[in-house]
Amino acid sequence: MLIVVSSYRPAMLADMQRARVLAWELPALGWDVEILTPAPCEVRQDAIEPDADGFFAEDTRAHEVRAWLSPLFWPFTSRSGSWRMALPMFWHGRRLLASGRFDLVYFSTTAFIFVAWGDRWRRRFGVPYAIDFQDPWLMPADRYRGRGWKARLSGWLDPCLEKAAVRHAAGLIAVSEGYITTLKRRYHRQSPPWLETGRHAVIPFAADERDLSEAARTHSPSTAADGNALVLHYAGEGATRLRSFSLICQALARLRSHDDDLPRRVRIRLFGTGAPGKHEPCTVLKEAADAAGIGDLIEERPPRVPYRRALELMLESRGVLVLGADDSGYMPSKLFGYALSGKPLLACLRRDGAAYALLRREPRLGRSLWFDQSETMPLDDAAAIVAAFLKEAAAGVTFDRRPLLCAHLAPAMARQHVALFQACLAGGAAR
């Protein structure tokens, strides 16, 4: 298998995590894996992590691609550089597939310009391909307006590129049922191969026990004295989690207004919340806390933190926070990994999303708040749930959730992929 990603070792960006885990798991299931990726020098340099090796399978062969005449593309490229890398990745992929040693190509990236090459490769070499939808390819029309000419160009090209790639994909995987449903509705009349039984699947991001073990191996617990504080850490996106975090702040403010001592002890430290590539401070979550009247409990540090450090912060935290995006199809990539840690878990999610439904079905995974397009959970109810979470965190309660998570661990996730890959091979490449 050739897995196409937008970054790989030693970069640690979110959209290559699925490929990284599969590189560990697939060889044990009979699949040799090679990676096609932009070279580290072509990736956002704040994502390069010198201590990342322990998180990658050492014997996985990675084909690193360099850009051509990069200065000519600087005026036209996006922050991620995917447009600059599009043609070099296409031609390097052609050379690899011409060797005849690959049975399947798997695109596991949100750099969809790379996915657009799948149909060209299929027609030239007869190698089927599968697509991993971690995010939607097509965005709502208003997401393209008012964001400059590059966004307008994407708004014009994306429908054409998605149509060509999705219509001829042998298999399709998504982290959310909503993404599958949208694509079925959009393309069912073309009868794409992935509509066949066994060739599309919803597979959320898995929890990988190796990551927790690797972080614990090198982690030195902080000796800083926090006194009686109840410290909670969060590392991840900021602006896109604003509604989620605002509800938690409002619930904390309600609890503190009741003269409850526990919320007064809370200290929430937010890390890596800034936009990628932005250096100016942007503390939108702290501003939401200020608006709710609990700004003194919140500290926000926007600069990105390395993946290893994010795991260490989770290990140091008295409980874990999962903040949902304002997108019904969103599935938090950290949900199962955080649940596996055994720490008290509080998630704030879209009520009409798969993640919230999962926590409602299995409340032992953690406690959950909800918001939707126009409403939020009643504040008294939210405050009661936050209070229960804080009591668990203050008491140092731990939970053995592994029996609940077996289907969401890395080995099970890999087996689901293999079942779909085998179905793709049995069905052959689309015409």
N, C-alpha and C positions, 0 to 999 in steps of 0.2 A: 504494500500500500504506500502511496505517496500522499502525505498530508501537507496541504498548503496552508501556511499561516502568514501573519503579517509581522511576526517577530518570534524569536526563540532565544535560547540560552546565549548570553547571560541576561537578556531582557526579560522582564516579568510584567507584561501587560495582560489585562484581564482576558482578552479574546483568544489568547493562546493557551490558556490553562487547560482546556479540554484536551488539546493535542498533547500537552505535556503529560497529563495523566495517562492517556491512551498509549503513549510511548512506553510507559512502564508495564502496562497490563496486556497489550495485544500480543506480544511475542509468546506469552504463556498459553495463548489461545490459538496459536498456529499462524499468526500474521506477522510477517516482517514489516517493519516500519522505517520509512525514510521521510525526512522533513525537507520541504522547500520553503525557504524563508529569505527575506531581505537580510543582508549582513548587519551585524550589530552597529556599524558606523552609519547605517542608513535609517536607524530607528531613533526615536526620541531618546536623547542621551540621559534624561532624568530617570528613564526606565532601566538603564543598564545597572545591574547589581553584581559587583565583584564576588559576593559570597553566595551566589545563586546555585552553584554547581550541585550542592546536595539535594536540590529539588528536581534534578533532571536525571533521566536514565543515561548512564555514561556511554553505553554502547549504541545509542541511536545515531544513525548517520544523518547529519544536517548539511544540506546544500545551501550555502550562503551566497546570495546574489548581490552584486554591486550595481549601483546606478550608472547610467551612461551620461556623460556630459552634464552633470548635475547643475552647474550654474545656469544652463539654458532653461532649466525647469523651475528655478526658484520663484520667478514671478507668477507661476501657474500652479504651484503645488499647494496642497493642503498641509495642515499641521502634521498629519501623520506621514506624509510623503508617499502615500500609496499611488498617486497618479504618476509621480516621478519613477516609481518602481514597476509600473504596469508592464511596459514592454520588456524590460530585462527579465522579469519573472516569467512572462509568456515564452520568450525564446529559451530560457534555461529549462522550463518545463517541457518544451518540445524536445530538447536534447535528451532529457531523462526518459521521456516516454518512448523515444525512438530506440532505446536500448531493448525494449520488449520485455523488461523484467517486472513491469507493474501490471497488476490485475485490476486495480481500482484507484481512483483519485478521490480524496476526501478534503473538501474545502471547509476548514474550521476557523473562520475569521470573520470579522465585521468589516474588513477592507473589501467591499463587494466588487471593486474593479478587478480584483484577482479572480473572483468567482466567475466573472464574465468570460474567462478563457476556457471554462470547462467544455462548452459545446464545440469550440474550435478544435480542442485537443481530441474530443471524442470522434469528430468527423475525420480527423487526420489519422488517428491511430487506433480507433475502435475500442478505446478504453473507457468504460463507464465511469461516472462520477456521482458522488453524493454531496449534498450541501447541508451544513450545520447552521441553522438560523438561531443565533444567540440574541439578535436584535432584528427588527424589521428592516428590510432593504428599502422599501418605499416608505417615506415619511408623509404625514399629512401635508397638504399643499401649503399651509401657513408656515411650516418649518423651513420652506425654501425661500419665502419672500422676505425682503428686507435684510438679507444677510450677505449681499455682495454678488458679484457676477459668478463666482465659483459655485455658490449655492444655486443660482439660477441655472447654470450649466448642468449641475447634478439633477435638478428638477426636470430638465428636458431629457437627459440621457438615462436616468435610473429606470423609468418604465420599460424602455427598450431593452436595456441590459438584463433586467430581471426576467423579462418575458423569455428571452432567448435561453437564459441559463436554466430557469425553473421548468420550462416546457420539456426539456430534454434530459433532465436529471434522472438518473436511475434510482436514486434514493433521496429521501429528505428527512432530516432530523431537526427538531426544534425544542427549545427549553420550555415552551408553553403551548398548550393546546390552542390558544387563541391565534398563534402564528400559523399553525397548520390549517385551522378553519378558514382564515383569511385567504391563504394560498389556494385551498380547495375551491373556494368561491370564485377566485379570480381566474383559475386556469382549468376547471374541470371540463369545460367544453373541448379543450385541446387534447384531453385524455393523456396526460403525461405519464410516463412509466411509473413514477413513484406513487401514483394512485393505487397501484395494485396492492393486494394484501401482503403485509409484511415488509413493504418498502417505504413506509413512512412511520415515524414514531416520535412520541414526546419523551425526551430524556433530559431531565433537569441536570444541573451541575452536581457532580458527586462530591462526597466528603472523602478525602484521602488521608488515611491514618498516617501515612509516611510523612506528610507535611507537619502534622502536630508533633510527631516524634523528632523530626529534624529540628524544628524550632526549639523544642524542649532540650535537645542535646546541647545546643550552644547558648541557651538562655541563662543569664545570671539574674535572678530576681532582684528587683530594685530595693535598695536599702533606704531609700528616702522615707522620712517619717511623715505620714499623712495624718497622724493623730487619730481622731475619731471619724475621719472622713470616709464616706462610702464612695470609692472611686470607680467610675465606669468609663471605659475607653470605647471609642468608635473610630475606625479608620476606613475611609472610602469617600464616595461622591458627596458633594455638599448641595449645590444649587438644585439638582434634580430630586433631592430628598427633602425639600423645604416643607411641603405639606405634612409629610410624615413626622418630621422632627417638631414642627409647630404644635401638633397635637400632644406629643409627649410633654413639651414645655407647658402647655396649658393645663395638662393634668397635674404636673408637679406644682404649678402655681396654685391650683385648687387645693391640693393637699397641704401646702404650706399655709394657706389662709385658714386652715382648720387648726392651726397651732400644733400640728404634728411634728415631733422632733426629727423623725426619720428623713423627710425630704430636705430638711435644713442641713443634714450631713452630706447630702449628695454633691459630688463634684464630677461633672461630665466633661471629659477631655476629648476633643474632636481633632483628628489628624487627617492630613491628606485630602482636605475637602475642596481645595482650589481646582480651577479648570486646568486641564493639561496644557503645559507650555506657557501658562500665565504666571508672571512673577510678582505682579502687584497683589497686595493682600486683598482678599475678598471673603469677608466673614459673614456670609448671609445667614448661617445657622445661629451664630452669636447674636445677630440682629433680631432674629425671631425670638430668641430667649429674652433679650432686652424688652421686646414688645410685650412679652408675656409677664414680665416683672420678675424674672429669675436669672437675669444676666450675671449676677454674682456667683451663680453655681456653675457657669459654663466657661470653658476655655477652648478656643478654636485656633488651630495651627494649620493653615491651608497648604503649605508645601507637601508634596508627595512624600510618603514614607515607603521604604523598601518592603517587599513582600515578607521577608523574614521578620523585620521589625513590626509589621502589622500583626503577625501571628504572636510575637512576643507581647505586644500590647494587649492582645486578647487574653493571653495566659495570665497577665498581671491584673486584669480587670476583675472586679467582684461579680460582675454579671455581663452579659453580652447584649448589644443592641443591634437589631436588624431594621434598617430604614428602607421602606419601599419607595419606588418611583411612582409618579402619577401616571401610570400606564397599566391598564388591566392585564396586559400580556406579560408584564415583567415578572421574572422569577429570580429572586436574590441568589447570586452565585455563592454566597457565604452561608446560606441558611443551614445546610446539612453539616458543613464543617463546624460551625459554631455550636450546633446541637450536639455534635459528637464530643465537644470539649467537656460536656457534663455540667457546665455552668448554668445558672438561671438565665433564661432567655426571654427578652421582650422584643416583639416584632410589631411594627406599625405598617400596615399594608392596605392596598386597594381591596375593598370588600368584594369586588367582582373578579378578583384575580385568583389564579390557581394556588398561590402560596397561602393566602388567607384561608381558602377552602381546606387545604391540607392541615393547617394548624387547628381548624375547627374540628376536623375529623379525628385528629390525634393530638389532643391538648397536652399530652405528656411531653411533646417536643418543646413546648414553651407557651408563654402567654402572648396574646395578640390583641392589638387595637385595629380599628378600621377607619378608613375614609373612602369616599368615592367621588364621582365627578362633581357632585353638588353638595354633599353632606359629609359630616364627620360623626363619629360615635358620640352619643351623649356624654357630656363632660364628667358627670358624676360616675357613670359606668367606667369611663376611661381612668379616672382617678383611682377607683377601687382596684382595677387591674394593675396599675402602676404600683400602688401601695403593696399589693401581694408580691409583686416582683421584687420590690425593694426589701421586703422582709426576708425573702429567700436569700438575696444577695448579702444582706447584713449578717445573716446567720451562717453564711458559708455553706449553704446546702449544695450538694452535688447530685447529679442524676446519671444513672447508667442507662443511656438511651440507645446503646448499640443494638439491642434486639429490635428496636423500632426502626433502625436505620439500615438494616442489612440490604434492603433493595436500593438504597441510595449511596452505598459505598462504592469506591472505585472499581472493584472487581465486578460487581453486578452491573454497573454502568457500561463497562467494557463488553460484558456478555450480551447486553442488549444491542450494542453497536454491531457485534459480530453477527448476530442473528439477521440484522438488516443488511449487512454487507453480503452475507451468503445469499440472501434473497436477490440482491442486485446482480450478483454474478450468475445466479440461476436464470434470471430473466434476460441477461445479455444487455448490450448497449442499445440505446434507442436509435431508431433509424433517422 
